[in-house]
Amino acid sequence: MSETKKLPELFGSLVFNEETMKERLSSASYGAWKRCVTEGTSLDISTANEIAEAMKQWAVEKGATHYTHWFQPMTGVTAEKHDSFIAPAGGGKIMMEFSGKELVRGEPDASSFPSGGLRATFEARGYTAWDPTSFAFIKEGSLCIPTIFCSYSGEALDKKTPLLRSMDEVSRQAIRILRLFGDTETKRVTAQVGPEQEYFLIDKALYAKREDLRMTGRTLFGAKPPRGQELEDHYFGAIRPRVAAYMKDLDETLWALGVLSKTKHNEVAPSQHEMAPIYSDANTACDQNQLAMEIMKKVADRHGLVCLLHEKPFAGVNGSGKHDNWSLGTDTGKNLFKPGSTPSQNAQFLLFLAAFIKGVDDYQDFLRATVAFPGNDHRLGAQEAPPAVISIFLGDELTAVVDAIIQGTEYQDSGKRTLKIGVDSLPAIRQDNTDRNRTSPMAFTGNKFEFRMPGSSMSISGPNIALNTIMAEELEQFADELEKSKDFQADLQKLIRRVFTEHQRIIFNGNGYDDAWLKEAEKRGLYNLPSTAEALPMYTTKKNMDLFVKHGIYTKEEINARAEIHIENYTTVISIEAKTMVDMIRHEILPAVSSYADQLCQRAYHKDAQGVPCKYETATAKEIGKLTDALASACEKLERDLTKTPADPKKAMTYSHDVLIPDMDKAREAADQLETMTASDYWPFPTYADLLFSV
């Protein structure tokens, strides 16, 4: 049997999916589960018990011995506590047992996860609750049950709970709009997401020799190699055998777990690659992206490789992002961001487009905050990563349509016509109606928006919660206005024209790297928040908090807690990087360059004593001595400043950005110059040339 024929059998073979449920459950229990998923009805204990028993039997047949509630705490990674299926059966024997109660709810310790003050250390109890909309799967001998995670008193301590809330809210508001256009069939609108995942692969043995990679995920030191990405020959180039073997293994592992891994290719930087899945609902996409990041690292280990997901593991070459492709789809199979061929379809598309443009403009600061992370600060603004200023790229054709609506002028297509939304037919807009703009943070790409700012190591839940919520807010405003209208067509046209006019400042189709754009953005009144320290305070502005509290996505306490977690995390990451840098300078770099300088001096003295010129040895030793002193001084300053970090989290974040990072930059500058002057045999760890061109 060919591999192609095996693939349908492989795909989802480790997932307790709908097909498996239909086979193993009674029609009554299957129907109850289906109604729970589609209509939000609750499951009674007898149904939960039947599902649990079927799930256990299936998992045991697949070789599973344990089960775990698999959840996404505020650490940005997943968490799991494993319990075996065994239960005593008397006479020294056991039986395999798993109940509906164990399926539906767990009680992990909540005190050791980030809570932002929602839970005190002595308040340890937390709950995990089964998410029936996300399929269970088997990983490494355990049945993994996707769950939400909340505190004893009900506060959301995870990333899944607010995501589910935001998906429900955008669906409710979108359906109100669809009803105005005569759609009586759609029962649910779902946020659809496809996250492209970029990553680096490096040799495991070389990785082990670099403390900075092991401790922080990025290189804190590294001089530019003779060759980087200048030849532009890596992007979409032939995949090397070792990488190809990894990618094949990764695909097959992900396919068995039901992850729709679709595309694989070399990215721009040496040793950089990308995996992109097929679109799915936002909840599944977020779950599977978290799972994919874990699997990518484990598969790499099997191949003697290390998968780096840091946003900028190597200075001077492209960083890694996670392009979040977002759209809205109906349960009847329609994409609400796909322009139609009839007047009503066009008008509906333009209304949803107007809502998105208004939402991004109104909440650009919060969108920026959702991707604020120390690693992303190194990436944003250069080498194909978008700048920190949020803007929307529509492309020439769609921008011309928007401009025509704003100005009330003739739109130039095959013939001159004045656009009358909902009356005159907007020309069919091709799906590939835009060029690709790699410098745009938010690009319309035919039937979806590509949010290019998220970093490669980050959970995509935060950005998608924000996109769902701001869209829900704008659709609610539109529905409130249009539901009262006595002349729907006239008021619809006025609304769309007004919104495009008031929010056209957020539309920009040019080069986001151009300094002139930053000046223009400032004139337009757009936010420019280049660092995490500047972006995170936007989390808790009154406007943003009111939005999420109003729509029931977060309570005031929950959003304050998340802001506090992100702020503390920033300082923690910078502190770890600074301490690692000091350790490497003290224990590796300074001893190595001192030994090399000593060797040069000995050779210079020996040659000089014999009357032989020793210009190279003398000059090099002198320059190394100067740089060594500069590095030692920079290291001492960094050590001193670390001890002065304020206790207050917000002050500590600002201090880390304003003091510690410049200290680290100064130390790195001296160290990288020393690397270029030190003999390879003396330099204490693998260089960029070693790391980027070893696989």
Salt bridges, closest charged atoms under 4 A:
GLU3 OE2 - LYS248 NZ 3.87
GLU18 OE2 - LYS34 NZ 2.67
GLU53 OE2 - LYS56 NZ 3.23
GLU61 OE1 - ARG24 NH2 2.58
GLU80 OE2 - HIS82 NE2 3.01
GLU80 OE2 - LYS139 NZ 3.23
ASP83 OD2 - LYS81 NZ 3.35
GLU107 OE2 - ARG105 NH2 3.27
GLU107 OE1 - ARG125 NE 3.29
GLU123 OE1 - ARG119 NH1 3.92
ASP131 OD2 - LYS160 NZ 2.79
GLU140 OE2 - LYS298 NZ 2.82
ASP168 OD1 - ARG188 NH2 2.78
GLU169 OE1 - ARG172 NH2 2.66
GLU169 OE2 - HIS551 ND1 2.74
GLU196 OE1 - HIS323 ND1 3.40
ASP203 OD1 - ARG242 NH2 2.99
ASP212 OD2 - ARG210 NH2 2.62
GLU230 OE2 - LYS224 NZ 3.76
ASP233 OD2 - ARG227 NH2 2.54
ASP249 OD1 - ARG302 NH2 2.90
ASP249 OD2 - HIS303 NE2 2.88
ASP251 OD2 - LYS264 NZ 3.41
GLU252 OE2 - LYS248 NZ 2.81
GLU274 OE2 - HIS265 NE2 3.32
ASP287 OD2 - LYS160 NZ 2.80
GLU294 OE2 - LYS139 NZ 2.80
GLU294 OE2 - LYS298 NZ 2.70
ASP301 OD1 - LYS204 NZ 2.64
ASP361 OD2 - HIS503 ND1 2.72
ASP361 OD1 - ARG505 NE 2.79
ASP362 OD2 - LYS358 NZ 2.92
ASP362 OD1 - HIS503 ND1 3.91
ASP365 OD1 - LYS543 NZ 3.11
ASP377 OD1 - ARG368 NH2 3.95
GLU384 OE1 - ARG438 NH1 3.37
GLU397 OE1 - ARG430 NH1 3.59
ASP413 OD2 - ARG417 NH2 3.57
ASP424 OD1 - ARG417 NH1 2.81
GLU450 OE2 - HIS323 ND1 3.42
GLU450 OE2 - ARG436 NH2 3.69
GLU450 OE2 - ARG452 NH1 3.38
GLU473 OE1 - LYS550 NZ 2.83
GLU473 OE1 - HIS551 NE2 2.61
GLU474 OE1 - LYS358 NZ 2.76
GLU476 OE1 - LYS550 NZ 2.91
GLU476 OE1 - HIS551 NE2 3.84
ASP480 OD1 - ARG176 NH2 2.69
GLU481 OE1 - ARG498 NH2 2.98
GLU483 OE1 - ARG176 NH2 2.75
GLU520 OE2 - ARG524 NE 3.06
ASP546 OD2 - LYS542 NZ 2.68
GLU558 OE1 - ARG165 NH1 3.02
GLU577 OE2 - ARG218 NE 2.95
ASP583 OD1 - HIS587 ND1 2.71
GLU617 OE2 - ARG603 NH2 3.59
GLU617 OE2 - LYS607 NZ 2.89
GLU639 OE1 - ARG586 NH2 2.57
ASP641 OD2 - LYS637 NZ 2.72
ASP658 OD1 - HIS657 ND1 2.84
ASP663 OD1 - LYS637 NZ 3.00
ASP672 OD2 - ARG668 NE 2.94
